[in-house]
Amino acid sequence: MPFLPLALALAGFVPAGADAGPWPRSAGSTFVEVKFETGGQAQIYVERGLGREITLVGKVRGGEAATVRLQKSWQAGSIVHALSLGVTAEGEGRIAALWGWGTEIAAYPGWLSAEVEYAAGAVNAWQLSAEIGLRAPGRGIGLIRVWVDVSDTWQALTFQPAIGLEIRPGRTVVLSAAAEAGDGHDRRLALSLWLDF
């Protein structure tokens, strides 16, 4: 696993982008997701708040180039906005815009988030995603994420519902199922651990 040293180095920053977990997150916090998918894929995603609403984000996924990006967030009213610039280990540039806000549905707290990302490299690609999540009574969560991938060579729409259980403060286990329509027709299950510091 050549990506493990980088992931551990990023996780080592522990003492807010948003590929995983409720977003927006508290300024200056650290969030880590460790994910295992059917088919043998694994992913580590780390967000480390650096202060002044700047966040260092790293993602390593088996079979893909590692990505590192810097993200600047600011709040306008009830919505948190963020811009992100990054690069992959293969030199592909990435730029993203994110929006997120807390919400309440039927007296349950939750979050809404949306992201638009453009990747420039050998293949130019866009990804648009949206997520809604709710915290259930007790320690449960439920969320639905939908995203569209469009590139020079392929297109796909992915739908991913998930349920989770906070096993202790700042530690949540999440089970998700993703179904892709488009060029890939991929189906996969994933088990994740979210860590908030």
MDTraj code that builds the backbone (N, CA, C; nanometers):
import mdtraj as md
import numpy as np

residues = "MET PRO PHE LEU PRO LEU ALA LEU ALA LEU ALA GLY PHE VAL PRO ALA GLY ALA ASP ALA GLY PRO TRP PRO ARG SER ALA GLY SER THR PHE VAL GLU VAL LYS PHE GLU THR GLY GLY GLN ALA GLN ILE TYR VAL GLU ARG GLY LEU GLY ARG GLU ILE THR LEU VAL GLY LYS VAL ARG GLY GLY GLU ALA ALA THR VAL ARG LEU GLN LYS SER TRP GLN ALA GLY SER ILE VAL HIS ALA LEU SER LEU GLY VAL THR ALA GLU GLY GLU GLY ARG ILE ALA ALA LEU TRP GLY TRP GLY THR GLU ILE ALA ALA TYR PRO GLY TRP LEU SER ALA GLU VAL GLU TYR ALA ALA GLY ALA VAL ASN ALA TRP GLN LEU SER ALA GLU ILE GLY LEU ARG ALA PRO GLY ARG GLY ILE GLY LEU ILE ARG VAL TRP VAL ASP VAL SER ASP THR TRP GLN ALA LEU THR PHE GLN PRO ALA ILE GLY LEU GLU ILE ARG PRO GLY ARG THR VAL VAL LEU SER ALA ALA ALA GLU ALA GLY ASP GLY HIS ASP ARG ARG LEU ALA LEU SER LEU TRP LEU ASP PHE".split()
xyz = np.array([
    [0.0834, -0.1180, 0.0000],
    [0.0000, 0.0000, 0.0000],
    [0.0877, 0.1241, 0.0000],
    [0.1285, 0.1753, -0.1163],
    [0.2174, 0.2903, -0.1203],
    [0.1529, 0.4178, -0.0678],
    [0.0206, 0.4255, -0.0618],
    [-0.0453, 0.5463, -0.0158],
    [-0.0509, 0.5559, 0.1366],
    [-0.0250, 0.4485, 0.2072],
    [-0.0376, 0.4474, 0.3523],
    [0.0563, 0.5459, 0.4220],
    [0.1847, 0.5583, 0.3838],
    [0.2702, 0.6559, 0.4529],
    [0.2191, 0.7993, 0.4410],
    [0.1702, 0.8390, 0.3225],
    [0.1168, 0.9742, 0.3064],
    [-0.0051, 0.9935, 0.3945],
    [-0.0952, 0.8968, 0.3940],
    [-0.2165, 0.9079, 0.4743],
    [-0.1829, 0.9174, 0.6226],
    [-0.0891, 0.8365, 0.6664],
    [-0.0512, 0.8412, 0.8075],
    [0.0169, 0.9730, 0.8413],
    [0.0939, 1.0271, 0.7481],
    [0.1578, 1.1570, 0.7725],
    [0.0528, 1.2662, 0.7871],
    [-0.0493, 1.2637, 0.6993],
    [-0.1562, 1.3622, 0.7101],
    [-0.2338, 1.3432, 0.8392],
    [-0.2640, 1.2186, 0.8729],
    [-0.3375, 1.1914, 0.9963],
    [-0.2548, 1.2314, 1.1178],
    [-0.1237, 1.2316, 1.1041],
    [-0.0367, 1.2673, 1.2147],
    [-0.0466, 1.4130, 1.2552],
    [-0.1129, 1.4957, 1.1763],
    [-0.1322, 1.6356, 1.2123],
    [-0.2328, 1.6499, 1.3260],
    [-0.2996, 1.5428, 1.3643],
    [-0.4122, 1.5481, 1.4552],
    [-0.3753, 1.6141, 1.5872],
    [-0.4198, 1.7030, 1.6618],
    [-0.4076, 1.7461, 1.8030],
    [-0.5333, 1.7233, 1.8789],
    [-1.1488, 2.1297, 0.8177],
    [-1.2642, 2.1416, 0.7811],
    [-1.2443, 2.1450, 0.6387],
    [-1.4176, 2.1559, 0.1182],
    [-1.3751, 2.0215, 0.0987],
    [-1.4722, 1.9299, 0.1500],
    [-1.5085, 1.8431, 0.0936],
    [-1.5921, 1.7666, 0.1833],
    [-1.6290, 1.6368, 0.1167],
    [-1.5359, 1.5490, 0.1025],
    [-1.5650, 1.4203, 0.0420],
    [-1.6314, 1.3255, 0.1389],
    [-1.6351, 1.3576, 0.2660],
    [-1.6894, 1.2647, 0.3641],
    [-1.7389, 1.3391, 0.4864],
    [-1.8428, 1.2867, 0.5474],
    [-1.8898, 1.3370, 0.6753],
    [-1.9675, 1.4662, 0.6665],
    [-2.0286, 1.5053, 0.7778],
    [-2.1067, 1.6288, 0.7817],
    [-2.0192, 1.7489, 0.7488],
    [-2.0678, 1.8364, 0.6641],
    [-1.9934, 1.9569, 0.6286],
    [-2.0906, 2.0715, 0.6166],
    [-2.0670, 2.1890, 0.6663],
    [-1.9382, 2.2367, 0.7151],
    [-1.9031, 2.1811, 0.8531],
    [-1.7736, 2.1792, 0.8789],
    [-1.7227, 2.1363, 1.0086],
    [-1.6722, 2.2577, 1.0868],
    [-1.6448, 2.2366, 1.2140],
    [-1.5941, 2.3446, 1.2991],
    [-1.4576, 2.3912, 1.2492],
    [-1.4379, 2.5224, 1.2497],
    [-1.3090, 2.5781, 1.2064],
    [-1.1976, 2.5261, 1.2962],
    [-1.0855, 2.4917, 1.2351],
    [-0.9704, 2.4456, 1.3103],
    [-0.9748, 2.3002, 1.3531],
    [-1.0815, 2.2292, 1.3165],
    [-1.0940, 2.0891, 1.3576],
    [-1.0213, 1.9977, 1.2593],
    [-1.0090, 1.8722, 1.2988],
    [-0.9516, 1.7700, 1.2122],
    [-1.0550, 1.6605, 1.1936],
    [-1.0710, 1.6154, 1.0692],
    [-1.1644, 1.5075, 1.0364],
    [-1.0879, 1.4029, 0.9564],
    [-1.1079, 1.2766, 0.9916],
    [-1.0435, 1.1661, 0.9208],
    [-1.1503, 1.0636, 0.8857],
    [-1.1482, 1.0148, 0.7611],
    [-1.2333, 0.9026, 0.7220],
    [-1.1435, 0.7904, 0.6710],
    [-1.1661, 0.6711, 0.7233],
    [-1.1011, 0.5504, 0.6733],
    [-1.2126, 0.4650, 0.6154],
    [-1.2033, 0.4310, 0.4860],
    [-1.3122, 0.3611, 0.4166],
    [-1.2601, 0.2353, 0.3488],
    [-1.3392, 0.1293, 0.3597],
    [-1.3114, 0.0037, 0.2906],
    [-1.4327, -0.0308, 0.2056],
    [-1.4114, -0.0580, 0.0748],
    [-1.5202, -0.0874, -0.0181],
    [-1.5103, -0.2300, -0.0686],
    [-1.6249, -0.2823, -0.1124],
    [-1.6224, -0.4116, -0.1791],
    [-1.5353, -0.3984, -0.3029],
    [-1.4720, -0.5052, -0.3424],
    [-1.3794, -0.4998, -0.4545],
    [-1.2376, -0.4694, -0.4098],
    [-1.2169, -0.4566, -0.2792],
    [-1.0818, -0.4386, -0.2284],
    [-1.0298, -0.2965, -0.2262],
    [-1.1136, -0.1968, -0.2585],
    [-1.0681, -0.0575, -0.2553],
    [-1.0641, -0.0057, -0.1120],
    [-0.9672, 0.0782, -0.0835],
    [-0.9570, 0.1449, 0.0463],
    [-0.9278, 0.2924, 0.0220],
    [-0.9721, 0.3765, 0.1143],
    [-0.9502, 0.5205, 0.1009],
    [-0.9251, 0.5806, 0.2381],
    [-0.8358, 0.6766, 0.2427],
    [-0.8154, 0.7576, 0.3624],
    [-0.8302, 0.9033, 0.3202],
    [-0.9155, 0.9764, 0.3933],
    [-0.9442, 1.1165, 0.3655],
    [-0.9192, 1.1943, 0.4941],
    [-0.8427, 1.3033, 0.4858],
    [-0.8073, 1.3812, 0.6043],
    [-0.8299, 1.5292, 0.5764],
    [-0.8962, 1.5980, 0.6695],
    [-0.9057, 1.7437, 0.6691],
    [-0.8422, 1.7933, 0.7974],
    [-0.7507, 1.8888, 0.7856],
    [-0.6825, 1.9439, 0.9033],
    [-0.6935, 2.0951, 0.8996],
    [-0.7684, 2.1524, 0.9953],
    [-0.7819, 2.2968, 1.0046],
    [-0.6500, 2.3602, 1.0441],
    [-0.6049, 2.4592, 0.9665],
    [-0.4764, 2.5247, 0.9919],
    [-0.4916, 2.6619, 1.0555],
    [-0.6145, 2.7071, 1.0772],
    [-0.6382, 2.8406, 1.1309],
    [-0.6763, 2.9363, 1.0196],
    [-0.7358, 3.0496, 1.0586],
    [-0.7815, 3.1509, 0.9620],
    [-0.8687, 3.0896, 0.8528],
    [-0.9471, 2.9889, 0.8896],
    [-1.0402, 2.9207, 0.7995],
    [-0.9707, 2.8574, 0.6791],
    [-0.8440, 2.8218, 0.6948],
    [-0.7688, 2.7485, 0.5926],
    [-0.7626, 2.6026, 0.6355],
    [-0.7859, 2.5132, 0.5418],
    [-0.7865, 2.3700, 0.5703],
    [-0.6961, 2.2981, 0.4715],
    [-0.6153, 2.2066, 0.5217],
    [-0.5357, 2.1169, 0.4385],
    [-0.6157, 1.9886, 0.4223],
    [-0.6332, 1.9451, 0.2972],
    [-0.7132, 1.8260, 0.2675],
    [-0.6256, 1.7270, 0.1925],
    [-0.6305, 1.6023, 0.2327],
    [-0.5574, 1.4969, 0.1633],
    [-0.6460, 1.3761, 0.1424],
    [-0.6351, 1.3143, 0.0260],
    [-0.7130, 1.1934, -0.0018],
    [-0.6245, 1.0948, -0.0758],
    [-0.6250, 0.9716, -0.0282],
    [-0.5511, 0.8641, -0.0924],
    [-0.6480, 0.7490, -0.1098],
    [-0.6591, 0.6997, -0.2334],
    [-0.7516, 0.5907, -0.2643],
    [-0.6772, 0.4907, -0.3507],
    [-0.6892, 0.3640, -0.3174],
    [-0.6210, 0.2608, -0.3938],
    [-0.6519, 0.2702, -0.5419],
    [-0.5502, 0.2630, -0.6257],
    [-0.5689, 0.2679, -0.7701],
    [-0.5791, 0.4079, -0.8271],
    [-0.5779, 0.5112, -0.7432],
    [-0.5869, 0.6493, -0.7897],
    [-0.4700, 0.7287, -0.7331],
    [-0.4399, 0.8400, -0.7982],
    [-0.3328, 0.9261, -0.7498],
    [-0.3769, 0.9980, -0.6229],
    [-0.2860, 1.0142, -0.5299],
    [-0.3142, 1.0893, -0.4074],
    [-0.3427, 1.2346, -0.4431],
    [-0.4314, 1.2983, -0.3675],
    [-0.4677, 1.4376, -0.3901],
    [-0.4419, 1.5175, -0.2633],
    [-0.3824, 1.6344, -0.2782],
    [-0.3631, 1.7277, -0.1671],
    [-0.4173, 1.8618, -0.2128],
    [-0.4915, 1.9306, -0.1240],
    [-0.5443, 2.0615, -0.1616],
    [-0.5534, 2.1517, -0.0396],
    [-0.5544, 2.2814, -0.0662],
    [-0.5782, 2.3824, 0.0361],
    [-0.7155, 2.4414, 0.0114],
    [-0.7860, 2.4654, 0.1199],
    [-0.9238, 2.5124, 0.1106],
    [-0.9420, 2.6341, 0.1999],
    [-1.0067, 2.7375, 0.1479],
    [-1.0371, 2.8592, 0.2239],
    [-1.1877, 2.8682, 0.2399],
    [-1.2333, 2.8794, 0.3639],
    [-1.3768, 2.8867, 0.3929],
    [-1.4129, 3.0235, 0.4483],
    [-1.5367, 3.0644, 0.4284],
    [-1.5903, 3.1841, 0.4916],
    [-1.7405, 3.1676, 0.5039],
    [-1.7990, 3.2377, 0.6008],
    [-1.9421, 3.2261, 0.6257],
    [-2.0117, 3.3534, 0.5830],
    [-2.1251, 3.3381, 0.5132],
    [-2.2103, 3.4493, 0.4732],
    [-2.3524, 3.4119, 0.5140],
    [-2.4007, 3.4728, 0.6207],
    [-2.5311, 3.4334, 0.6732],
    [-2.5222, 3.2934, 0.7315],
    [-2.6147, 3.2076, 0.6917],
    [-2.6156, 3.0708, 0.7453],
    [-2.5380, 2.9730, 0.6575],
    [-2.4822, 3.0209, 0.5464],
    [-2.4137, 2.9323, 0.4521],
    [-2.2620, 2.9490, 0.4636],
    [-2.1931, 2.8364, 0.4691],
    [-2.0468, 2.8372, 0.4645],
    [-2.0049, 2.8135, 0.3198],
    [-1.9181, 2.8976, 0.2680],
    [-1.8643, 2.8854, 0.1328],
    [-1.7183, 2.8442, 0.1438],
    [-1.6684, 2.7742, 0.0420],
    [-1.5266, 2.7386, 0.0412],
    [-1.4770, 2.7291, -0.1018],
    [-1.3536, 2.7665, -0.1217],
    [-1.2832, 2.7459, -0.2480],
    [-1.1620, 2.6591, -0.2188],
    [-1.1326, 2.5692, -0.3112],
    [-1.0268, 2.4718, -0.2888],
    [-0.9400, 2.4611, -0.4132],
    [-0.8082, 2.4603, -0.3941],
    [-0.7122, 2.4381, -0.5018],
    [-0.6250, 2.3199, -0.4628],
    [-0.6032, 2.2295, -0.5583],
    [-0.5241, 2.1123, -0.5242],
    [-0.4510, 2.0544, -0.6428],
    [-0.3747, 1.9504, -0.6142],
    [-0.2980, 1.8811, -0.7164],
    [-0.2905, 1.7339, -0.6780],
    [-0.2868, 1.6477, -0.7798],
    [-0.2692, 1.5050, -0.7537],
    [-0.1214, 1.4703, -0.7645],
    [-0.0872, 1.3509, -0.7210],
    [0.0517, 1.3050, -0.7286],
    [0.0980, 1.2933, -0.8733],
    [0.0038, 1.2862, -0.9681],
    [0.0380, 1.2785, -1.1104],
    [0.0408, 1.4157, -1.1765],
    [0.0279, 1.5229, -1.0969],
    [0.0366, 1.6577, -1.1508],
    [-0.0930, 1.7129, -1.2069],
    [-0.2047, 1.6476, -1.1835],
    [-0.3345, 1.6959, -1.2306],
    [-0.3845, 1.8043, -1.1360],
    [-0.4250, 1.9191, -1.1902],
    [-0.4762, 2.0279, -1.1082],
    [-0.6243, 2.0114, -1.0787],
    [-0.6663, 2.0591, -0.9631],
    [-0.8073, 2.0530, -0.9240],
    [-0.8482, 2.1852, -0.8604],
    [-0.9711, 2.2285, -0.8920],
    [-1.0302, 2.3458, -0.8294],
    [-1.1740, 2.3097, -0.7940],
    [-1.2192, 2.3555, -0.6771],
    [-1.3543, 2.3207, -0.6334],
    [-1.4165, 2.4374, -0.5587],
    [-1.5493, 2.4451, -0.5654],
    [-1.6285, 2.5385, -0.4860],
    [-1.7273, 2.4559, -0.4055],
    [-1.7425, 2.4893, -0.2769],
    [-1.8295, 2.4138, -0.1875],
    [-1.9223, 2.5083, -0.1134],
    [-2.0408, 2.4576, -0.0808],
    [-2.1378, 2.5300, -0.0010],
    [-2.1959, 2.4326, 0.1000],
    [-2.2156, 2.4786, 0.2212],
    [-2.2739, 2.3916, 0.3218],
    [-2.3455, 2.4723, 0.4278],
    [-2.4497, 2.4143, 0.4847],
    [-2.5218, 2.4811, 0.5915],
    [-2.5916, 2.3776, 0.6781],
    [-2.6036, 2.4131, 0.8058],
    [-2.6782, 2.3290, 0.8980],
    [-2.8269, 2.3460, 0.8720],
    [-2.9037, 2.2444, 0.9027],
    [-3.0471, 2.2497, 0.8792],
    [-3.1184, 2.1697, 0.9862],
    [-3.2487, 2.1796, 0.9878],
    [-3.3302, 2.0997, 1.0780],
    [-3.4530, 2.0548, 1.0006],
    [-3.4772, 1.9249, 0.9988],
    [-3.5932, 1.8688, 0.9298],
    [-3.6693, 1.7847, 1.0303],
    [-3.7972, 1.8164, 1.0489],
    [-3.8827, 1.7442, 1.1439],
    [-3.8161, 1.7379, 1.2814],
    [-3.7576, 1.8471, 1.3244],
    [-3.6932, 1.8620, 1.4552],
    [-3.5626, 1.7848, 1.4693],
    [-3.5093, 1.7293, 1.3593],
    [-3.3809, 1.6596, 1.3643],
    [-3.2733, 1.7479, 1.3022],
    [-3.1610, 1.7676, 1.3714],
    [-3.0536, 1.8489, 1.3140],
    [-2.9846, 1.7746, 1.2001],
    [-2.9331, 1.8516, 1.1073],
    [-2.8648, 1.7887, 0.9944],
    [-2.7813, 1.8882, 0.9180],
    [-2.7491, 1.8531, 0.7944],
    [-2.6659, 1.9380, 0.7107],
    [-2.7036, 1.9183, 0.5645],
    [-2.6778, 2.0204, 0.4863],
    [-2.6891, 2.0167, 0.3406],
    [-2.5560, 2.0658, 0.2858],
    [-2.5069, 2.0029, 0.1813],
    [-2.3837, 2.0516, 0.1198],
    [-2.3866, 2.0255, -0.0298],
    [-2.3115, 2.1063, -0.1021],
    [-2.3000, 2.0914, -0.2472],
    [-2.1574, 2.1262, -0.2867],
    [-2.1102, 2.0629, -0.3941],
    [-1.9730, 2.0856, -0.4397],
    [-1.9670, 2.0765, -0.5918],
    [-1.8873, 2.1637, -0.6514],
    [-1.8555, 2.1580, -0.7936],
    [-1.7037, 2.1511, -0.8024],
    [-1.6519, 2.0484, -0.8726],
    [-1.5070, 2.0314, -0.8832],
    [-1.4677, 2.0122, -1.0291],
    [-1.3577, 2.0754, -1.0683],
    [-1.3027, 2.0601, -1.2031],
    [-1.1610, 2.0064, -1.1918],
    [-1.1312, 1.9036, -1.2687],
    [-0.9973, 1.8442, -1.2715],
    [-0.9388, 1.8635, -1.4102],
    [-0.8201, 1.9233, -1.4174],
    [-0.7521, 1.9470, -1.5447],
    [-0.6285, 1.8591, -1.5504],
    [-0.6196, 1.7796, -1.6555],
    [-0.5047, 1.6913, -1.6715],
    [-0.5106, 1.6276, -1.8080],
    [-0.4693, 1.5029, -1.8163],
    [-0.4763, 1.4300, -1.9431],
    [-0.6207, 1.4206, -1.9907],
    [-0.7140, 1.4075, -1.8948],
    [-0.8575, 1.4078, -1.9229],
    [-0.9190, 1.5164, -1.8363],
    [-0.9965, 1.6062, -1.8969],
    [-1.0652, 1.7100, -1.8211],
    [-1.1957, 1.6531, -1.7680],
    [-1.2269, 1.6808, -1.6405],
    [-1.3457, 1.6217, -1.5800],
    [-1.4115, 1.7190, -1.4832],
    [-1.5440, 1.7080, -1.4738],
    [-1.6252, 1.7841, -1.3794],
    [-1.6950, 1.6861, -1.2867],
    [-1.7110, 1.7249, -1.1609],
    [-1.7954, 1.6485, -1.0698],
    [-1.8841, 1.7465, -0.9945],
    [-2.0149, 1.7190, -0.9952],
    [-2.1122, 1.7975, -0.9206],
    [-2.1746, 1.7041, -0.8190],
    [-2.1789, 1.7452, -0.6917],
    [-2.2342, 1.6571, -0.5897],
    [-2.3204, 1.7355, -0.4918],
    [-2.4145, 1.6647, -0.4301],
    [-2.5016, 1.7215, -0.3274],
    [-2.5247, 1.6152, -0.2213],
    [-2.5388, 1.6597, -0.0976],
    [-2.5581, 1.5663, 0.0130],
    [-2.6537, 1.6270, 0.1145],
    [-2.7398, 1.5432, 0.1703],
    [-2.8248, 1.5815, 0.2823],
    [-2.8085, 1.4752, 0.3892],
    [-2.7924, 1.5198, 0.5122],
    [-2.7758, 1.4259, 0.6224],
    [-2.8547, 1.4709, 0.7432],
    [-2.9005, 1.3751, 0.8220],
    [-2.9761, 1.4028, 0.9443],
    [-2.9202, 1.3209, 1.0590],
    [-2.9221, 1.3797, 1.1759],
    [-2.8870, 1.3065, 1.2976],
    [-3.0170, 1.2597, 1.3614],
    [-3.0307, 1.1302, 1.3775],
    [-3.1509, 1.0712, 1.4350],
    [-3.1437, 1.0798, 1.5872],
    [-3.2566, 1.0526, 1.6543],
    [-3.2523, 1.0502, 1.8009],
    [-3.1470, 0.9500, 1.8479],
    [-3.0836, 0.9811, 1.9560],
    [-2.9770, 0.8933, 2.0031],
    [-2.8488, 0.9238, 1.9294],
    [-2.7882, 0.8211, 1.8701],
    [-2.6573, 0.8383, 1.8077],
    [-2.6556, 0.8033, 1.6600],
    [-2.7712, 0.7916, 1.5967],
    [-2.7761, 0.7515, 1.4569],
    [-2.7685, 0.8687, 1.3612],
    [-2.7234, 0.8408, 1.2393],
    [-2.7273, 0.9389, 1.1310],
    [-2.7754, 0.8688, 1.0047],
    [-2.8312, 0.9466, 0.9156],
    [-2.8676, 0.8978, 0.7836],
    [-2.8307, 1.0044, 0.6829],
    [-2.7864, 0.9640, 0.5652],
    [-2.7521, 1.0630, 0.4640],
    [-2.7705, 1.0054, 0.3244],
    [-2.7884, 1.0953, 0.2308],
    [-2.7975, 1.0593, 0.0894],
    [-2.7046, 1.1527, 0.0139],
    [-2.6204, 1.0949, -0.0701],
    [-2.5295, 1.1737, -0.1533],
    [-2.5524, 1.1349, -0.2988],
    [-2.5600, 1.2345, -0.3850],
    [-2.5768, 1.2135, -0.5289],
    [-2.4681, 1.2937, -0.5987],
    [-2.4022, 1.2320, -0.6979],
    [-2.3049, 1.3088, -0.7742],
    [-2.3044, 1.2672, -0.9203],
    [-2.2631, 1.3630, -1.0034],
    [-2.2542, 1.3445, -1.1481],
    [-2.1092, 1.3675, -1.1880],
    [-2.0532, 1.2733, -1.2633],
    [-1.9184, 1.2862, -1.3182],
    [-1.9291, 1.2997, -1.4693],
    [-1.8647, 1.4005, -1.5244],
    [-1.8635, 1.4214, -1.6690],
    [-1.7193, 1.4507, -1.7099],
    [-1.6692, 1.3761, -1.8083],
    [-1.5335, 1.4008, -1.8569],
    [-1.5330, 1.3958, -2.0088],
    [-1.4135, 1.4088, -2.0655],
    [-1.3989, 1.4002, -2.2106],
    [-1.4378, 1.2627, -2.2624],
    [-1.4281, 1.1600, -2.1786],
    [-1.4458, 1.0225, -2.2264],
    [-1.5589, 0.9447, -2.1607],
    [-1.6176, 0.9916, -2.0502],
    [-1.7233, 0.9150, -1.9848],
    [-1.8141, 1.0051, -1.9024],
    [-1.9325, 0.9494, -1.8674],
    [-2.0306, 1.0184, -1.7846],
    [-2.0918, 0.9174, -1.6892],
    [-2.1255, 0.9623, -1.5686],
    [-2.1875, 0.8722, -1.4722],
    [-2.2661, 0.9526, -1.3695],
    [-2.3740, 0.8929, -1.3207],
    [-2.4550, 0.9459, -1.2119],
    [-2.4507, 0.8426, -1.1006],
    [-2.4151, 0.8842, -0.9795],
    [-2.4042, 0.7907, -0.8674],
    [-2.4956, 0.8351, -0.7544],
    [-2.5671, 0.7392, -0.6974],
    [-2.6588, 0.7601, -0.5854],
    [-2.6066, 0.6778, -0.4682],
    [-2.5894, 0.7416, -0.3517],
    [-2.5299, 0.6713, -0.2381],
    [-2.6039, 0.7028, -0.1079],
    [-2.6942, 0.6151, -0.0642],
    [-2.7519, 0.6302, 0.0694],
    [-2.6583, 0.5686, 0.1733],
    [-2.6669, 0.6180, 0.2963],
    [-2.5807, 0.5656, 0.4027],
    [-2.6494, 0.5810, 0.5375],
    [-2.6139, 0.4920, 0.6286],
    [-2.6580, 0.5021, 0.7674],
    [-2.5345, 0.4910, 0.8556],
    [-2.5425, 0.5536, 0.9720],
    [-2.4273, 0.5499, 1.0601],
    [-2.4680, 0.5484, 1.2056],
    [-2.3741, 0.5125, 1.2894],
    [-2.3952, 0.5080, 1.4334],
    [-2.2726, 0.5668, 1.5020],
    [-2.2968, 0.6682, 1.5855],
    [-2.1875, 0.7264, 1.6630],
    [-2.1578, 0.6315, 1.7789],
    [-2.0445, 0.5634, 1.7723],
    [-2.0129, 0.4628, 1.8731],
    [-1.9555, 0.5250, 2.0000],
    [-1.9020, 0.6444, 1.9891],
    [-1.8605, 0.7273, 2.1016],
    [-1.8395, 0.8677, 2.0467],
    [-1.8312, 0.9696, 2.1310],
    [-1.8191, 1.1060, 2.0786],
    [-1.7029, 1.1200, 1.9798],
    [-1.7343, 1.1728, 1.8627],
    [-1.6328, 1.1940, 1.7601],
    [-1.5929, 1.0710, 1.6821],
    [-1.6610, 0.9584, 1.7027],
    [-1.6302, 0.8330, 1.6326],
    [-1.7600, 0.7758, 1.5779],
    [-1.7730, 0.7707, 1.4454],
    [-1.8955, 0.7233, 1.3815],
    [-1.8622, 0.6158, 1.2800],
    [-1.9357, 0.5059, 1.2842],
    [-1.9230, 0.3984, 1.1859],
    [-2.0352, 0.4169, 1.0847],
    [-2.0028, 0.4131, 0.9548],
    [-2.0995, 0.4405, 0.8489],
    [-2.0987, 0.3266, 0.7480],
    [-2.2180, 0.2791, 0.7118],
    [-2.2358, 0.1784, 0.6073],
    [-2.3062, 0.2452, 0.4906],
    [-2.2480, 0.2375, 0.3713],
    [-2.3076, 0.3018, 0.2539],
    [-2.3132, 0.2047, 0.1374],
    [-2.4067, 0.2319, 0.0465],
    [-2.4205, 0.1543, -0.0764],
    [-2.4267, 0.2532, -0.1912],
    [-2.3441, 0.2343, -0.2929],
    [-2.3414, 0.3255, -0.4073],
    [-2.3841, 0.2512, -0.5324],
    [-2.4707, 0.3151, -0.6105],
    [-2.5139, 0.2596, -0.7388],
    [-2.4864, 0.3636, -0.8457],
    [-2.4139, 0.3241, -0.9497],
    [-2.3736, 0.4148, -1.0569],
    [-2.4498, 0.3814, -1.1841],
    [-2.5059, 0.4836, -1.2463],
    [-2.5687, 0.4689, -1.3772],
    [-2.4836, 0.5468, -1.4761],
    [-2.4596, 0.4889, -1.5903],
    [-2.3755, 0.5553, -1.6892],
    [-2.2798, 0.4568, -1.7494],
    [-2.1601, 0.5045, -1.7805],
    [-2.0632, 0.4193, -1.8485],
    [-2.0118, 0.3049, -1.7616],
    [-2.0123, 0.3229, -1.6279],
    [-1.9534, 0.2215, -1.5416],
    [-2.0501, 0.1186, -1.4867],
    [-2.1739, 0.1542, -1.4580],
    [-2.2738, 0.0663, -1.3955],
    [-2.2173, -0.0024, -1.2724],
    [-2.1440, 0.0703, -1.1919],
    [-2.0763, 0.0143, -1.0754],
    [-2.1728, 0.0057, -0.9580],
    [-2.1587, -0.0979, -0.8758],
    [-2.2329, -0.1139, -0.7514],
    [-2.1310, -0.1508, -0.6447],
    [-2.1400, -0.0860, -0.5282],
    [-2.0439, -0.1200, -0.4237],
    [-2.0991, -0.0853, -0.2857],
    [-2.0525, -0.1585, -0.1884],
    [-2.0803, -0.1309, -0.0480],
    [-1.9524, -0.0787, 0.0157],
    [-1.9683, 0.0035, 0.1179],
    [-1.8503, 0.0565, 0.1864],
    [-1.8772, 0.0658, 0.3354],
    [-1.7748, 0.0415, 0.4122],
    [-1.7785, 0.0587, 0.5568],
    [-1.6736, 0.1634, 0.5913],
    [-1.7168, 0.2684, 0.6615],
    [-1.6273, 0.3801, 0.6930],
    [-1.6240, 0.4057, 0.8425],
    [-1.5134, 0.4617, 0.8857],
    [-1.5014, 0.5126, 1.0218],
    [-1.4690, 0.6604, 1.0111],
    [-1.5547, 0.7457, 1.0707],
    [-1.5315, 0.8896, 1.0746],
    [-1.4741, 0.9246, 1.2106],
    [-1.3680, 1.0018, 1.2115],
    [-1.3034, 1.0459, 1.3351],
    [-1.2997, 1.1977, 1.3363],
    [-1.3563, 1.2595, 1.4387],
    [-1.3552, 1.4050, 1.4552],
    [-1.2672, 1.4412, 1.5731],
    [-1.1759, 1.5356, 1.5507],
    [-1.0868, 1.5806, 1.6581],
    [-1.1028, 1.7298, 1.6780],
])
top = md.Topology()
chain = top.add_chain()
for i, resn in enumerate(residues, 1):
    res = top.add_residue(resn, chain, resSeq=i)
    for name in ("N", "CA", "C"):
        top.add_atom(name, md.element.get_by_symbol(name[0]), res)
traj = md.Trajectory(xyz[None], top)
